[in-house]
Amino acid sequence: MSEIGERISRVKEEIEEARSHSITGEPVELIAVTKTHDVKTIREAIVAGATDIGENKVQELRGKIEEIGPEVRYHMIGNLQSNKVKYIYQDVVLIHSLDRKSLAKEIEKRAQQTNDIVRCLLEVNIGRESSKGGLLFEEVLPFLESILDYSHIKIDGLMTVAPAVDDENYLRALFRKMFALKEDIALRNYKDVDMKYLSMGMSNDFPIAIEEGANMVRIGSRIFGARTY
């Protein structure tokens, strides 16, 4: 087994361990975050069982789609500029970073032209960090209700990037708040809104996120090591 294969195996073991303590017990989907890593390295991960990869930048994602092809499912996990939607909306299974009306309008416009349904997660800035994108907690419901008539966008859940801190109690509180928001939205039974995914947890905090209800995690450095640039 390759080094990357061994890392993926360890991460999967940790995911299952955390899942055994999860408040939901749901299966957890692993997104391998491949930003800055080359196709050769990514192919090692695919051989080792990676089925979904996430990218932050459209240009990098586009290049990897063209080189790797349909061997894996692609996720757009970073900030998405409206003028770049056209390059990726038909090739990703999920856009994790829907957080503003202008982006929703562009996705709807492009998808309407080609009669596609684009699955998205609402990005929530749960730590209220000025350096990050995402809707503030209190903005989520009004924003969601404002795009309910966008028939070519399907909201499949929520995503957040927690603050990079070592305070476990603080992180747990934020993750619990995200889970409660997901459950609240689910109970409202909005048309064409499915709170299927709660995407939260990365290399430094994914076990805590899973224990608090995450069913999708985005892991980069624990699989691929430090970024190459």
Backbone hydrogen bonds in HBPLUS format (Angstrom, degrees):
<---DONOR---> <-ACCEPTOR-->    atom                        ^
c    i                          cat <-CA-CA->   ^        H-A-AA   ^      H-
h    n   atom  resd res      DA  || num        DHA   H-A  angle D-A-AA Bond
n    s   type  num  typ     dist DA aas  dist angle  dist       angle   num
A0006-GLU N   A0002-SER O   2.90 MM   4  6.24 152.3  1.97 149.8 156.8     1
A0007-ARG N   A0003-GLU O   2.97 MM   4  6.28 152.9  2.04 146.2 153.6     2
A0008-ILE N   A0004-ILE O   2.90 MM   4  6.17 161.2  1.93 153.8 158.3     3
A0009-SER N   A0005-GLY O   2.97 MM   4  6.17 156.9  2.02 145.3 152.0     4
A0010-ARG N   A0006-GLU O   2.97 MM   4  6.25 154.6  2.04 145.7 152.0     5
A0011-VAL N   A0007-ARG O   2.89 MM   4  6.14 164.1  1.92 153.6 158.0     6
A0012-LYS N   A0008-ILE O   2.89 MM   4  6.10 162.0  1.92 151.9 156.6     7
A0013-GLU N   A0009-SER O   3.01 MM   4  6.25 149.2  2.11 142.3 150.8     8
A0014-GLU N   A0010-ARG O   2.94 MM   4  6.26 156.1  2.00 151.1 157.4     9
A0015-ILE N   A0011-VAL O   2.84 MM   4  6.12 150.3  1.92 149.2 158.3    10
A0016-GLU N   A0012-LYS O   3.00 MM   4  6.25 160.4  2.04 146.6 150.7    11
A0017-GLU N   A0013-GLU O   2.93 MM   4  6.19 151.7  2.01 145.4 153.8    12
A0018-ALA N   A0014-GLU O   2.91 MM   4  6.09 165.8  1.93 149.4 153.0    13
A0019-ARG N   A0015-ILE O   2.81 MM   4  5.99 153.4  1.88 146.6 155.3    14
A0020-SER N   A0016-GLU O   3.05 MM   4  6.24 138.9  2.23 137.9 147.1    15
A0020-SER N   A0017-GLU O   3.16 MM   3  5.25 128.5  2.44  95.0 108.1    16
A0021-HIS N   A0018-ALA O   2.90 MM   3  5.31 151.8  1.98 109.6 118.8    17
A0022-SER N   A0019-ARG O   3.04 MM   3  4.73 164.6  2.06 101.8 106.2    18
A0023-ILE N   A0211-GLU O   3.16 MM 188  6.07 138.0  2.35 131.2 137.5    19
A0029-GLU N   A0215-ASN O   2.92 MM 186  6.10 167.6  1.93 131.9 130.4    20
A0217-VAL N   A0029-GLU O   2.95 MM 188  6.40 158.6  1.99 170.0 177.1    21
A0031-ILE N   A0217-VAL O   2.85 MM 186  6.02 161.4  1.88 165.8 171.3    22
A0219-ILE N   A0031-ILE O   2.86 MM 188  6.18 152.7  1.93 164.8 174.0    23
A0032-ALA N   A0052-ASP O   2.99 MM  20  6.23 166.9  2.01 150.5 146.6    24
A0054-GLY N   A0032-ALA O   2.91 MM  22  5.96 155.5  1.97 131.8 135.9    25
A0033-VAL N   A0219-ILE O   2.80 MM 186  5.48 167.3  1.81 126.6 131.0    26
A0034-THR N   A0054-GLY O   3.07 MM  20  6.14 148.3  2.18 156.0 163.5    27
A0037-HIS N   A0034-THR O   2.96 MM   3  5.46 161.1  1.99 137.6 141.9    28
A0042-ILE N   A0038-ASP O   3.03 MM   4  6.37 156.4  2.09 148.5 155.9    29
A0043-ARG N   A0039-VAL O   2.83 MM   4  6.05 153.6  1.89 152.6 159.2    30
A0044-GLU N   A0040-LYS O   3.26 MM   4  6.61 143.2  2.41 139.7 148.4    31
A0044-GLU N   A0041-THR O   3.14 MM   3  5.22 125.1  2.46  95.6 109.2    32
A0045-ALA N   A0041-THR O   3.28 MM   4  6.71 149.3  2.38 142.4 150.1    33
A0045-ALA N   A0042-ILE O   2.99 MM   3  5.07 116.7  2.40  96.0 111.6    34
A0046-ILE N   A0042-ILE O   2.93 MM   4  6.32 150.0  2.02 148.9 158.1    35
A0047-VAL N   A0043-ARG O   2.95 MM   4  6.18 163.2  1.98 150.9 154.2    36
A0048-ALA N   A0044-GLU O   3.05 MM   4  6.26 141.4  2.20 136.6 147.4    37
A0050-ALA N   A0045-ALA O   2.88 MM   5  5.42 165.7  1.91 142.7 140.2    38
A0049-GLY N   A0046-ILE O   2.98 MM   3  5.16 160.3  2.02 106.7 112.5    39
A0073-ARG N   A0051-THR O   2.88 MM  22  6.24 163.7  1.90 148.6 153.1    40
A0053-ILE N   A0073-ARG O   2.90 MM  20  6.35 160.8  1.94 170.4 175.9    41
A0075-HIS N   A0053-ILE O   2.87 MM  22  6.08 143.1  2.01 158.9 163.8    42
A0055-GLU N   A0075-HIS O   3.04 MM  20  6.42 157.1  2.09 165.6 169.1    43
A0077-ILE N   A0055-GLU O   2.91 MM  22  5.76 158.8  1.96 150.0 155.4    44
A0061-LEU N   A0057-LYS O   2.94 MM   4  6.13 160.4  1.98 153.1 159.5    45
A0062-ARG N   A0058-VAL O   2.78 MM   4  5.93 165.2  1.80 158.3 162.0    46
A0063-GLY N   A0059-GLN O   3.10 MM   4  6.30 159.8  2.14 144.7 149.5    47
A0064-LYS N   A0060-GLU O   3.10 MM   4  6.33 155.1  2.17 146.8 153.1    48
A0065-ILE N   A0061-LEU O   2.92 MM   4  6.15 155.7  1.98 155.1 162.0    49
A0066-GLU N   A0062-ARG O   3.09 MM   4  6.32 158.0  2.14 147.3 152.8    50
A0067-GLU N   A0063-GLY O   3.04 MM   4  6.27 147.2  2.15 141.3 150.1    51
A0068-ILE N   A0064-LYS O   2.82 MM   4  5.68 167.4  1.84 149.7 154.1    52
A0069-GLY N   A0065-ILE O   2.89 MM   4  5.16 143.5  2.03 125.9 137.5    53
A0093-VAL N   A0074-TYR O   2.82 MM  19  5.91 155.4  1.88 161.8 167.5    54
A0076-MET N   A0094-LEU O   3.10 MM  18  6.50 158.5  2.15 158.0 163.9    55
A0096-HIS N   A0076-MET O   2.82 MM  20  6.03 168.9  1.84 163.5 167.4    56
A0084-LYS N   A0081-GLN O   3.00 MM   3  5.51 163.2  2.03 118.0 122.9    57
A0085-VAL N   A0082-SER O   3.28 MM   3  5.49 169.1  2.29 110.7 114.0    58
A0087-TYR N   A0084-LYS O   3.14 MM   3  5.65 151.3  2.23 112.2 119.7    59
A0088-ILE N   A0085-VAL O   3.08 MM   3  5.79 156.2  2.14 122.0 128.0    60
A0089-TYR N   A0085-VAL O   3.08 MM   4  5.74 155.7  2.14 177.0 175.1    61
A0091-ASP N   A0088-ILE O   2.95 MM   3  5.36 153.2  2.03 117.1 125.7    62
A0095-ILE N   A0119-ARG O   3.03 MM  24  6.45 156.2  2.08 144.8 151.8    63
A0121-LEU N   A0095-ILE O   2.74 MM  26  6.18 149.3  1.83 159.8 160.7    64
A0098-LEU N   A0121-LEU O   3.19 MM  23  6.11 153.3  2.27 177.0 169.5    65
A0123-GLU N   A0098-LEU O   2.98 MM  25  5.66 160.7  2.02 133.7 139.6    66
A0104-ALA N   A0100-ARG O   3.15 MM   4  6.47 159.7  2.19 148.6 154.7    67
A0105-LYS N   A0101-LYS O   2.86 MM   4  6.08 160.1  1.90 156.9 161.8    68
A0106-GLU N   A0102-SER O   3.18 MM   4  6.36 153.6  2.25 138.7 145.0    69
A0107-ILE N   A0103-LEU O   2.95 MM   4  6.20 165.2  1.98 156.1 159.9    70
A0108-GLU N   A0104-ALA O   2.90 MM   4  6.04 167.3  1.92 151.9 155.9    71
A0109-LYS N   A0105-LYS O   2.89 MM   4  6.04 158.0  1.94 144.1 150.5    72
A0110-ARG N   A0106-GLU O   2.98 MM   4  6.16 172.3  1.99 155.1 156.4    73
A0111-ALA N   A0107-ILE O   2.90 MM   4  5.98 168.0  1.91 154.7 158.8    74
A0112-GLN N   A0108-GLU O   2.88 MM   4  5.88 150.6  1.97 145.7 153.6    75
A0113-GLN N   A0109-LYS O   3.18 MM   4  6.39 151.9  2.26 143.3 150.0    76
A0115-ASN N   A0111-ALA O   2.78 MM   4  5.60 106.2  2.33 137.7 155.6    77
A0116-ASP N   A0111-ALA O   2.87 MM   5  4.77 158.8  1.91 136.4 141.8    78
A0115-ASN N   A0112-GLN O   3.34 MM   3  4.87 155.2  2.41  92.4  99.6    79
A0118-VAL N   A0152-HIS O   2.85 MM  34  6.17 169.9  1.86 152.5 152.0    80
A0154-LYS N   A0118-VAL O   2.91 MM  36  5.98 167.0  1.93 142.7 144.1    81
A0120-CYS N   A0154-LYS O   2.85 MM  34  6.09 160.9  1.88 157.5 159.6    82
A0156-ASP N   A0120-CYS O   2.82 MM  36  5.89 167.7  1.84 164.4 168.5    83
A0122-LEU N   A0157-GLY O   3.04 MM  35  6.50 160.7  2.08 148.4 145.3    84
A0159-MET N   A0122-LEU O   2.88 MM  37  5.99 152.8  1.96 149.9 145.3    85
A0135-LEU N   A0123-GLU O   2.82 MM  12  6.14 165.6  1.84 146.9 141.9    86
A0124-VAL N   A0159-MET O   2.80 MM  35  6.11 161.2  1.84 167.1 172.3    87
A0125-ASN N   A0135-LEU O   2.69 MM  10  5.44 159.6  1.73 135.0 142.4    88
A0128-ARG N   A0125-ASN O   3.06 MM   3  5.34 162.2  2.10 111.3 116.4    89
A0132-LYS N   A0129-GLU O   3.15 MM   3  5.61 166.6  2.17 115.0 119.1    90
A0139-GLU N   A0136-LEU O   2.82 MM   3  5.21 150.0  1.91 114.4 124.6    91
A0140-VAL N   A0137-PHE O   3.33 MM   3  5.69 158.6  2.38 108.9 114.7    92
A0143-PHE N   A0139-GLU O   3.00 MM   4  6.04 159.2  2.04 152.5 159.1    93
A0144-LEU N   A0140-VAL O   2.86 MM   4  6.04 168.6  1.88 158.3 161.9    94
A0145-GLU N   A0141-LEU O   2.92 MM   4  6.09 166.9  1.94 157.2 160.5    95
A0146-SER N   A0142-PRO O   3.05 MM   4  6.16 134.6  2.27 136.1 147.8    96
A0146-SER N   A0143-PHE O   2.99 MM   3  5.03 127.7  2.28  96.6 111.3    97
A0147-ILE N   A0144-LEU O   3.15 MM   3  5.52 155.2  2.22 107.7 114.9    98
A0150-TYR N   A0147-ILE O   3.01 MM   3  5.38 164.9  2.03 117.1 119.6    99
A0153-ILE N   A0150-TYR O   3.22 MM   3  5.77 167.0  2.23 121.4 122.5   100
A0194-ASP N   A0155-ILE O   2.87 MM  39  6.17 173.5  1.87 169.1 168.5   101
A0196-LYS N   A0156-ASP O   3.03 MM  40  5.44 117.5  2.44 113.1 125.7   102
A0197-TYR N   A0156-ASP O   2.89 MM  41  6.12 161.1  1.93 153.6 159.8   103
A0158-LEU N   A0197-TYR O   3.01 MM  39  6.34 148.4  2.12 151.4 152.9   104
A0199-SER N   A0158-LEU O   2.83 MM  41  6.14 160.0  1.87 165.2 160.6   105
A0160-THR N   A0199-SER O   3.05 MM  39  6.57 149.7  2.15 165.2 167.2   106
A0165-VAL N   A0163-PRO O   2.98 MM   2  5.69 125.5  2.29 108.7  92.8   107
A0171-LEU N   A0167-ASP O   3.04 MM   4  6.36 163.9  2.06 156.0 160.7   108
A0172-ARG N   A0168-GLU O   2.85 MM   4  6.05 165.8  1.87 155.2 159.2   109
A0173-ALA N   A0169-ASN O   3.03 MM   4  6.21 154.2  2.09 141.4 148.3   110
A0174-LEU N   A0170-TYR O   3.06 MM   4  6.41 154.3  2.13 149.6 156.1   111
A0175-PHE N   A0171-LEU O   2.87 MM   4  6.16 167.1  1.89 160.2 163.7   112
A0176-ARG N   A0172-ARG O   2.83 MM   4  5.98 155.8  1.89 150.3 157.1   113
A0177-LYS N   A0173-ALA O   3.05 MM   4  6.21 147.6  2.15 138.6 147.1   114
A0178-MET N   A0174-LEU O   3.02 MM   4  6.36 150.5  2.11 147.4 155.2   115
A0179-PHE N   A0175-PHE O   2.96 MM   4  6.27 159.4  2.00 149.0 154.3   116
A0180-ALA N   A0176-ARG O   2.90 MM   4  6.12 158.6  1.94 147.9 153.7   117
A0181-LEU N   A0177-LYS O   3.00 MM   4  6.21 149.9  2.09 141.9 149.9   118
A0182-LYS N   A0178-MET O   2.94 MM   4  6.24 160.7  1.98 153.0 157.9   119
A0183-GLU N   A0179-PHE O   2.98 MM   4  6.25 161.3  2.02 151.4 155.9   120
A0184-ASP N   A0180-ALA O   2.91 MM   4  6.07 153.8  1.98 144.4 152.0   121
A0185-ILE N   A0181-LEU O   2.96 MM   4  6.20 165.2  1.99 155.6 158.3   122
A0186-ALA N   A0182-LYS O   3.01 MM   4  6.21 160.0  2.05 147.8 153.8   123
A0187-LEU N   A0183-GLU O   3.07 MM   4  6.29 152.8  2.15 147.0 152.9   124
A0188-ARG N   A0185-ILE O   3.05 MM   3  5.25 144.6  2.17 103.9 114.5   125
A0189-ASN N   A0186-ALA O   3.28 MM   3  5.76 161.5  2.32 110.8 116.1   126
A0193-VAL N   A0190-TYR O   3.38 MM   3  5.47 150.2  2.47 127.2 120.6   127
A0196-LYS N   A0194-ASP O   2.72 MM   2  5.36 140.3  1.88 101.6  90.9   128
A0215-ASN N   A0198-LEU O   3.17 MM  17  5.60 152.7  2.25 134.1 142.3   129
A0200-MET N   A0216-MET O   3.06 MM  16  6.42 138.2  2.25 175.0 169.8   130
A0218-ARG N   A0201-GLY O   2.99 MM  17  6.30 164.2  2.01 170.9 167.8   131
A0205-ASP N   A0202-MET O   3.05 MM   3  5.53 145.5  2.17 114.8 124.6   132
A0206-PHE N   A0202-MET O   2.86 MM   4  4.96 132.9  2.08 171.3 157.6   133
A0209-ALA N   A0205-ASP O   3.10 MM   4  6.37 164.4  2.13 156.1 161.1   134
A0210-ILE N   A0206-PHE O   2.93 MM   4  6.08 162.8  1.96 154.6 157.9   135
A0211-GLU N   A0207-PRO O   3.06 MM   4  6.25 162.8  2.09 145.6 150.4   136
A0212-GLU N   A0208-ILE O   3.06 MM   4  6.31 139.5  2.23 144.0 155.0   137
A0212-GLU N   A0209-ALA O   3.11 MM   3  5.13 127.1  2.41  94.0 108.0   138
A0214-ALA N   A0209-ALA O   2.95 MM   5  5.41 168.2  1.96 136.5 134.5   139
A0213-GLY N   A0210-ILE O   3.00 MM   3  5.15 167.7  2.02 111.2 113.4   140
A0223-ILE N   A0220-GLY O   2.94 MM   3  5.53 148.5  2.04 116.4 125.8   141
A0224-PHE N   A0220-GLY O   2.85 MM   4  5.96 173.0  1.85 160.5 162.4   142
A0225-GLY N   A0221-SER O   2.85 MM   4  4.30 142.3  1.99 117.2 122.8   143
